[in-house]
Amino acid sequence: MIPLPLARVAEITSGALTGLADPGAVVRGPVVIDSRAAVPGSLFVAIKGERADGHDFARQACEAGATAVLASRAVEAPAVIVSDVVAALADLATAVAAGLPAATVVGVTGSAGKTTTKDLLAGLAARIGPTIAPVGSYNNEIGHPLTVLKADESTRFLVLELSARNVGHIAYLTRIAPPRIGVVLNVGTAHLGVFGGKEAIARAKGELVEALPSDGVAVLNADDPLVSAMASRTEARVTYFGRSPGAHVRAEDETVDERSRAAFTLRTPSGAAPVRLRLHGAHAVDNALAAAAAAYELGLPVATIADELSNAEPRSRWRMEVTDRPDGVTVINDAYNANPDSMRAAFGSLAAIGEGRRRFAVIAALRELGEDSAELNEGVGRLAAGAGLEALVVVGEDAGPVLAGAPGAIHVPDVGAAAAELAGRLRPGDVVLVKGPRAAGLERVAAAILGGDAR
């Protein structure tokens, strides 16, 4: 973070210093929302959440070394008092981003694959210079400014993931750190119920390209009509990635091995190079192409791009993690989140990895699908029922539509019961897919399976 005296923090956030706060005390970072992460020189942001109120932990944060607390009410610690903590956090990040003239901001959005693409692109950008990117999916009105605030004068690239919970959300995030390059991956069915339709999702995702300056670059998926149509919504130059022959950066001669890892020829306007991904799932090709197209615009040569993509390992948890137990049971942990599109991709990977082996799956009903929820979840059930599984375990009390599509499935109430159900069925050499919405917490099923051998 760029060092800031508390007086300047108060000025930026339109806040008031409490009597305990020294206006000359300097915040050097990091800016944190967990009091346990506070260190000397940090700023603790007191967020009031559903389960805990950060104001109750202000003293602990300052005892751990935090310079002050950004708060909406008086606390037993030096503080900058503001009317809205989240808005003040955004104001602070906006000011810091404006003070980084040497940093290029790259934004990534889409219905699926944002985090993987962001991770790949961050690795590519780091080949050029110091790069800041969010950990995991820090992509909302809290995680986004926290990531921006990690940057300092040495930062060359900010690779940011932008999530939309509704129309206008991405536009809000782009005002905090205005992007020069914007990558749009796809328009799918994630949060369909919140938006009310794919066209509304496309409007929201397209806010990223609308925010680009005329000398910026929009990196669009040539294979998704709703994304490629966003070219008309920006004054920036447009480049396309995908499998289409007309894509500027594209994959040719694609193959997938027995671990569902793709290999392909990366074709760019200035040459080609072979790529062999370590990431699992054929859908990782789309993420790799998007990252490659953005990196190409940053000036990386194709050979360097191909080398980085071929050596990239997963950076974020619970996204197509493929792990073998000592007894040969393979667990595919893709439990971070799920929607109908990512479910199809996950079952495709299960088919590739599980060819000739007994296959199992643990899933849960998808959420935020709106009025089509029952129909789409029944479709997920049919997808799983037709996947040639030894057994399908469906978790949760809201599983009715999934079970309607997969009448032979085993229904269990919670993750503990799911793990217990599989413990008595797995044999060496079996493959298990674990996939569901974030709220289902199915990663705990994967952890339980990996904690013990099959009988």
C-alpha positions as CSV (number, residue, x, y, z in Angstrom):
1,M,0.0,0.0,0.0
2,I,1.1,3.6,-0.5
3,P,1.8,5.0,3.0
4,L,-0.8,7.5,4.1
5,P,-1.0,9.5,7.3
6,L,-4.3,9.2,9.2
7,A,-5.1,12.8,8.4
8,R,-5.0,12.0,4.7
9,V,-7.1,8.8,5.2
10,A,-9.7,11.0,7.0
11,E,-9.6,13.5,4.2
12,I,-10.1,10.9,1.5
13,T,-13.0,9.2,3.3
14,S,-14.6,12.3,4.6
15,G,-14.1,10.9,8.0
16,A,-13.4,12.3,11.5
17,L,-10.5,11.3,13.7
18,T,-11.3,10.3,17.2
19,G,-9.4,12.0,20.1
20,L,-7.1,8.9,20.4
21,A,-6.0,9.0,16.8
22,D,-2.7,10.8,15.9
23,P,-3.2,12.6,12.6
24,G,0.5,12.1,11.7
25,A,0.4,8.3,12.4
26,V,1.1,6.5,9.1
27,V,-0.9,3.6,7.6
28,R,1.5,1.5,5.7
29,G,-0.7,-1.5,5.1
30,P,-2.1,-4.0,4.8
31,V,-5.7,-2.9,5.0
32,V,-7.6,-5.8,6.6
33,I,-11.1,-6.8,7.6
34,D,-10.1,-9.6,10.0
35,S,-8.6,-8.4,13.2
36,R,-6.4,-11.5,13.4
37,A,-4.6,-10.3,10.2
38,A,-3.7,-6.9,11.8
39,V,0.0,-6.1,12.0
40,P,2.0,-3.0,12.8
41,G,1.1,-0.3,10.4
42,S,-2.1,-1.8,9.1
43,L,-5.6,-0.3,8.9
44,F,-8.4,-2.4,10.3
45,V,-11.8,-1.9,8.5
46,A,-14.7,-2.6,10.8
47,I,-17.3,-4.4,8.6
48,K,-20.6,-5.3,10.1
49,G,-21.5,-8.7,8.7
50,E,-24.3,-11.2,9.2
51,R,-22.3,-13.2,11.9
52,A,-20.0,-10.7,13.4
53,D,-19.5,-6.9,13.7
54,G,-15.9,-5.8,13.1
55,H,-16.3,-2.9,15.6
56,D,-16.3,-5.4,18.4
57,F,-12.7,-6.4,17.5
58,A,-11.3,-2.9,17.1
59,R,-9.2,-3.1,20.3
60,Q,-7.7,-6.5,19.4
61,A,-6.7,-5.1,16.0
62,C,-4.9,-2.1,17.4
63,E,-3.3,-4.2,20.2
64,A,-1.9,-6.3,17.3
65,G,-0.3,-3.2,15.8
66,A,-3.0,-1.7,13.6
67,T,-2.5,2.1,13.3
68,A,-6.2,2.8,13.4
69,V,-9.7,1.5,12.6
70,L,-12.0,2.6,9.8
71,A,-15.3,2.6,11.6
72,S,-18.9,3.9,11.5
73,R,-19.1,4.4,15.2
74,A,-16.9,5.1,18.2
75,V,-14.6,2.2,19.2
76,E,-12.1,1.6,22.0
77,A,-9.2,2.4,19.7
78,P,-7.8,5.2,17.4
79,A,-10.3,5.5,14.6
80,V,-11.4,7.3,11.5
81,I,-15.2,7.6,11.8
82,V,-17.2,7.5,8.6
83,S,-20.9,7.3,7.7
84,D,-20.5,4.2,5.5
85,V,-17.5,1.9,6.0
86,V,-17.8,0.0,2.7
87,A,-18.2,3.3,0.7
88,A,-15.2,4.8,2.6
89,L,-13.1,1.7,1.8
90,A,-14.0,2.2,-1.9
91,D,-13.0,5.9,-1.7
92,L,-9.7,5.0,-0.1
93,A,-8.9,2.4,-2.9
94,T,-10.0,4.9,-5.6
95,A,-7.5,7.5,-4.3
96,V,-4.7,4.9,-4.1
97,A,-5.4,3.7,-7.7
98,A,-5.3,7.2,-8.9
99,G,-1.9,7.6,-7.4
100,L,-0.5,4.7,-9.5
101,P,0.2,6.2,-12.9
102,A,2.6,3.5,-13.8
103,A,0.2,0.6,-13.2
104,T,-1.9,-0.9,-15.9
105,V,-5.3,-2.2,-14.6
106,V,-6.7,-5.3,-16.3
107,G,-10.3,-6.4,-15.4
108,V,-11.7,-9.9,-15.9
109,T,-15.3,-10.8,-15.8
110,G,-17.7,-13.5,-17.0
111,S,-20.2,-16.0,-15.7
112,A,-17.7,-18.7,-15.2
113,G,-13.9,-19.0,-15.2
114,K,-13.1,-15.6,-13.8
115,T,-10.8,-16.8,-11.0
116,T,-8.8,-19.2,-13.1
117,T,-8.4,-16.7,-15.9
118,K,-7.3,-14.0,-13.3
119,D,-4.8,-16.4,-11.8
120,L,-3.3,-17.3,-15.2
121,L,-3.1,-13.7,-16.3
122,A,-1.5,-12.6,-13.0
123,G,1.2,-15.2,-13.6
124,L,1.7,-13.9,-17.2
125,A,1.8,-10.3,-16.1
126,A,4.4,-11.1,-13.4
127,R,6.7,-12.1,-16.2
128,I,6.9,-8.4,-17.1
129,G,6.8,-6.7,-13.7
130,P,5.4,-6.5,-10.2
131,T,1.7,-7.6,-10.3
132,I,-1.1,-7.4,-7.8
133,A,-4.1,-9.8,-8.1
134,P,-6.8,-10.9,-5.6
135,V,-6.5,-14.0,-3.6
136,G,-9.2,-16.5,-4.6
137,S,-12.4,-14.7,-5.6
138,Y,-12.0,-11.3,-3.9
139,N,-14.2,-9.7,-6.6
140,N,-17.0,-7.8,-4.8
141,E,-17.5,-4.3,-3.2
142,I,-15.2,-5.4,-0.3
143,G,-12.7,-7.7,-1.8
144,H,-12.1,-5.5,-4.9
145,P,-10.9,-2.4,-3.0
146,L,-8.9,-4.5,-0.5
147,T,-7.0,-5.9,-3.5
148,V,-6.4,-2.4,-5.0
149,L,-5.1,-1.2,-1.7
150,K,-2.3,-3.8,-1.8
151,A,-0.7,-1.9,-4.7
152,D,2.2,0.6,-4.2
153,E,4.5,2.7,-6.4
154,S,6.3,-0.4,-7.6
155,T,3.2,-2.1,-9.0
156,R,3.2,-2.5,-12.7
157,F,0.0,-4.5,-13.2
158,L,-3.3,-4.8,-11.3
159,V,-5.2,-7.9,-12.5
160,L,-8.7,-7.6,-11.0
161,E,-11.6,-10.0,-11.0
162,L,-15.0,-8.2,-11.3
163,S,-18.2,-9.9,-10.2
164,A,-21.7,-8.7,-10.9
165,R,-24.6,-9.4,-8.5
166,N,-26.8,-7.1,-10.5
167,V,-26.8,-4.5,-13.2
168,G,-24.5,-1.5,-12.3
169,H,-22.2,-3.5,-10.0
170,I,-19.3,-3.9,-12.4
171,A,-19.6,-0.2,-13.4
172,Y,-19.2,0.6,-9.7
173,L,-16.1,-1.5,-9.4
174,T,-14.5,0.0,-12.5
175,R,-14.8,3.4,-11.0
176,I,-12.5,2.3,-8.2
177,A,-9.7,1.2,-10.5
178,P,-10.4,2.2,-14.1
179,P,-9.3,-0.7,-16.4
180,R,-7.2,-0.2,-19.5
181,I,-7.8,-3.8,-20.6
182,G,-11.1,-5.6,-20.1
183,V,-11.5,-9.4,-20.6
184,V,-15.1,-10.8,-20.9
185,L,-15.2,-14.6,-20.8
186,N,-18.8,-15.7,-21.3
187,V,-22.4,-15.0,-20.5
188,G,-23.9,-18.1,-18.8
189,T,-26.5,-19.1,-16.2
190,A,-24.8,-18.1,-13.0
191,H,-27.1,-15.9,-10.9
192,L,-29.8,-16.2,-13.5
193,G,-32.5,-15.7,-11.0
194,V,-31.0,-12.5,-9.7
195,F,-30.7,-10.9,-13.2
196,G,-33.8,-12.4,-14.8
197,G,-32.3,-13.6,-18.0
198,K,-29.0,-14.0,-20.0
199,E,-29.6,-10.7,-21.8
200,A,-29.5,-8.8,-18.4
201,I,-26.4,-10.7,-17.5
202,A,-24.8,-9.6,-20.8
203,R,-25.8,-6.0,-20.0
204,A,-24.0,-6.3,-16.6
205,K,-20.9,-8.0,-17.9
206,G,-20.6,-5.5,-20.7
207,E,-20.2,-2.6,-18.2
208,L,-16.5,-3.6,-18.1
209,V,-15.9,-2.8,-21.8
210,E,-18.0,0.3,-21.5
211,A,-15.5,1.5,-18.9
212,L,-12.5,1.2,-21.1
213,P,-10.8,4.3,-22.5
214,S,-10.5,4.8,-26.3
215,D,-6.8,3.7,-26.1
216,G,-7.7,0.6,-24.2
217,V,-8.4,-3.0,-25.4
218,A,-11.5,-5.1,-25.0
219,V,-10.6,-8.8,-25.0
220,L,-13.8,-10.7,-26.1
221,N,-14.8,-14.3,-26.5
222,A,-15.4,-14.9,-30.2
223,D,-17.3,-18.1,-29.5
224,D,-20.0,-16.5,-27.3
225,P,-22.4,-14.4,-29.4
226,L,-23.5,-12.3,-26.4
227,V,-19.9,-11.5,-25.6
228,S,-18.7,-10.8,-29.1
229,A,-21.6,-8.4,-29.5
230,M,-20.2,-6.3,-26.8
231,A,-17.7,-4.8,-29.3
232,S,-20.4,-2.3,-30.2
233,R,-20.5,-1.0,-26.6
234,T,-16.9,0.2,-26.3
235,E,-14.6,2.8,-27.9
236,A,-11.6,0.7,-27.2
237,R,-9.9,-1.5,-29.7
238,V,-11.3,-5.0,-29.7
239,T,-9.5,-8.3,-30.0
240,Y,-11.0,-11.8,-29.9
241,F,-10.0,-15.1,-28.4
242,G,-11.5,-18.5,-28.8
243,R,-11.6,-21.6,-31.1
244,S,-13.2,-19.8,-34.0
245,P,-11.0,-19.4,-37.1
246,G,-11.5,-15.6,-36.9
247,A,-10.3,-15.2,-33.3
248,H,-7.0,-13.3,-33.1
249,V,-5.8,-15.6,-30.3
250,R,-7.1,-19.1,-30.7
251,A,-6.5,-22.8,-30.0
252,E,-5.8,-25.3,-32.8
253,D,-5.1,-29.0,-32.8
254,E,-6.7,-29.5,-29.3
255,T,-6.4,-32.8,-27.4
256,V,-7.3,-33.9,-23.9
257,D,-5.4,-36.6,-22.0
258,E,-6.6,-39.2,-19.5
259,R,-6.4,-36.6,-16.6
260,S,-8.6,-34.2,-18.6
261,R,-5.7,-31.9,-19.2
262,A,-5.7,-30.1,-22.6
263,A,-2.9,-29.6,-25.0
264,F,-3.2,-27.3,-28.1
265,T,-1.4,-25.0,-30.4
266,L,-1.7,-21.4,-29.3
267,R,-2.1,-19.2,-32.5
268,T,-1.5,-15.5,-32.3
269,P,-1.1,-12.8,-35.0
270,S,2.7,-13.0,-34.7
271,G,3.2,-16.8,-34.5
272,A,2.3,-20.0,-32.7
273,A,3.6,-22.2,-29.9
274,P,2.5,-25.5,-28.2
275,V,0.7,-25.4,-24.8
276,R,0.2,-28.3,-22.5
277,L,-1.9,-27.3,-19.6
278,R,-1.5,-28.7,-16.1
279,L,-5.0,-27.5,-15.2
280,H,-7.8,-30.1,-15.4
281,G,-10.9,-29.8,-17.6
282,A,-11.2,-29.0,-21.3
283,H,-13.0,-25.8,-20.3
284,A,-9.6,-24.5,-19.0
285,V,-8.7,-23.9,-22.6
286,D,-11.1,-21.0,-22.7
287,N,-9.5,-19.5,-19.6
288,A,-6.0,-20.0,-21.0
289,L,-6.9,-18.3,-24.3
290,A,-8.5,-15.3,-22.6
291,A,-5.4,-14.9,-20.4
292,A,-3.1,-15.4,-23.5
293,A,-5.0,-12.7,-25.5
294,A,-4.7,-10.2,-22.7
295,A,-1.0,-11.0,-22.1
296,Y,-0.4,-10.6,-25.9
297,E,-1.7,-7.1,-25.6
298,L,0.7,-6.5,-22.7
299,G,3.5,-7.3,-25.1
300,L,4.5,-10.8,-24.1
301,P,5.9,-13.0,-26.9
302,V,3.9,-16.1,-27.8
303,A,6.7,-18.4,-26.7
304,T,6.7,-16.8,-23.2
305,I,2.9,-17.0,-23.0
306,A,2.9,-20.7,-23.9
307,D,5.7,-21.5,-21.4
308,E,3.8,-19.7,-18.5
309,L,0.5,-21.4,-19.4
310,S,2.2,-24.8,-19.6
311,N,3.7,-24.4,-16.2
312,A,0.8,-22.8,-14.4
313,E,-0.6,-24.7,-11.4
314,P,-3.9,-24.0,-9.7
315,R,-3.7,-21.0,-7.4
316,S,-7.2,-20.9,-5.9
317,R,-8.9,-23.6,-3.9
318,W,-11.7,-26.0,-4.8
319,R,-11.6,-25.4,-8.6
320,M,-11.0,-28.7,-10.5
321,E,-8.6,-29.9,-7.9
322,V,-7.7,-33.5,-8.8
323,T,-6.1,-35.5,-6.0
324,D,-5.2,-39.2,-5.7
325,R,-5.5,-41.0,-2.4
326,P,-2.7,-43.5,-1.6
327,D,-5.1,-46.3,-2.4
328,G,-5.8,-44.9,-5.9
329,V,-9.2,-43.2,-5.3
330,T,-9.3,-40.0,-7.3
331,V,-11.2,-37.0,-6.0
332,I,-12.2,-34.2,-8.3
333,N,-13.0,-31.2,-6.0
334,D,-14.8,-28.6,-8.0
335,A,-16.9,-27.5,-5.1
336,Y,-16.2,-23.7,-5.0
337,N,-19.4,-22.9,-7.0
338,A,-21.7,-24.3,-9.6
339,N,-24.2,-23.4,-12.3
340,P,-25.7,-25.5,-15.1
341,D,-22.9,-24.6,-17.5
342,S,-20.1,-25.5,-15.0
343,M,-21.9,-28.7,-14.1
344,R,-21.8,-29.9,-17.7
345,A,-18.1,-29.1,-17.9
346,A,-17.4,-30.9,-14.6
347,F,-19.2,-34.1,-15.7
348,G,-17.3,-33.9,-18.9
349,S,-14.0,-33.9,-16.9
350,L,-15.3,-36.8,-14.8
351,A,-16.0,-38.8,-17.9
352,A,-12.4,-38.2,-19.2
353,I,-10.7,-38.9,-15.9
354,G,-13.0,-41.8,-15.0
355,E,-12.9,-43.7,-18.3
356,G,-12.8,-47.4,-17.5
357,R,-13.2,-46.8,-13.7
358,R,-16.1,-46.7,-11.3
359,R,-17.5,-43.1,-11.1
360,F,-19.3,-41.4,-8.3
361,A,-20.6,-37.9,-7.9
362,V,-21.7,-35.7,-4.9
363,I,-23.8,-32.7,-5.9
364,A,-26.3,-30.2,-4.5
365,A,-29.2,-28.2,-5.9
366,L,-28.1,-25.1,-7.7
367,R,-29.3,-21.7,-6.4
368,E,-30.1,-18.2,-7.7
369,L,-31.8,-19.6,-10.9
370,G,-35.0,-17.7,-10.5
371,E,-38.3,-19.0,-11.9
372,D,-36.5,-21.6,-14.0
373,S,-34.8,-23.1,-10.9
374,A,-36.9,-26.3,-10.8
375,E,-36.5,-27.0,-14.5
376,L,-32.7,-26.3,-14.5
377,N,-32.1,-28.4,-11.4
378,E,-34.1,-31.2,-12.9
379,G,-31.8,-30.9,-15.9
380,V,-28.8,-31.2,-13.6
381,G,-30.3,-34.4,-12.2
382,R,-30.8,-35.8,-15.7
383,L,-27.2,-34.9,-16.6
384,A,-25.9,-36.8,-13.6
385,A,-28.2,-39.7,-14.1
386,G,-26.9,-40.1,-17.6
387,A,-23.2,-39.9,-16.7
388,G,-22.8,-43.7,-16.1
389,L,-22.3,-43.3,-12.4
390,E,-21.9,-46.2,-9.9
391,A,-23.8,-43.9,-7.5
392,L,-25.0,-40.3,-7.3
393,V,-25.3,-38.6,-3.9
394,V,-27.5,-35.5,-3.7
395,V,-27.0,-33.3,-0.6
396,G,-29.6,-31.0,1.0
397,E,-33.2,-30.5,1.9
398,D,-33.8,-28.5,-1.3
399,A,-32.8,-31.4,-3.6
400,G,-36.3,-32.3,-4.8
401,P,-35.9,-31.1,-8.5
402,V,-32.5,-32.7,-8.8
403,L,-33.9,-36.0,-7.5
404,A,-36.8,-35.7,-10.0
405,G,-34.3,-35.7,-12.7
406,A,-32.3,-38.5,-11.1
407,P,-34.8,-40.8,-9.4
408,G,-32.2,-43.4,-8.6
409,A,-29.9,-41.0,-6.6
410,I,-29.1,-41.3,-2.9
411,H,-30.5,-38.3,-1.0
412,V,-28.7,-37.2,2.2
413,P,-29.4,-34.2,4.4
414,D,-25.9,-32.8,4.9
415,V,-22.2,-33.1,4.0
416,G,-21.4,-35.4,6.9
417,A,-24.0,-37.9,5.7
418,A,-22.6,-37.6,2.2
419,A,-19.1,-38.4,3.3
420,A,-20.3,-41.4,5.4
421,E,-22.4,-42.7,2.5
422,L,-19.3,-42.8,0.2
423,A,-17.0,-44.2,2.8
424,G,-18.8,-47.5,2.7
425,R,-18.9,-47.6,-1.1
426,L,-15.5,-46.5,-2.4
427,R,-12.9,-49.0,-3.6
428,P,-9.3,-48.5,-4.8
429,G,-9.3,-46.9,-8.3
430,D,-12.7,-45.2,-8.0
431,V,-13.3,-41.6,-9.1
432,V,-15.5,-39.1,-7.2
433,L,-16.7,-35.7,-8.5
434,V,-17.7,-33.2,-5.8
435,K,-19.6,-30.2,-7.2
436,G,-22.1,-27.8,-5.9
437,P,-23.0,-24.2,-5.0
438,R,-20.8,-22.3,-2.6
439,A,-23.5,-22.3,0.1
440,A,-23.6,-26.1,0.1
441,G,-20.0,-26.4,1.5
442,L,-19.3,-29.6,-0.4
443,E,-15.5,-29.1,-0.2
444,R,-15.9,-30.7,3.2
445,V,-17.1,-33.9,1.5
446,A,-13.9,-33.9,-0.6
447,A,-11.7,-33.3,2.5
448,A,-13.4,-36.2,4.3
449,I,-12.9,-38.6,1.4
450,L,-9.3,-37.7,1.1
451,G,-8.8,-38.2,4.8
452,G,-9.3,-41.9,4.6
453,D,-8.7,-44.9,2.4
454,A,-11.3,-46.9,0.6
455,R,-12.2,-50.2,2.2
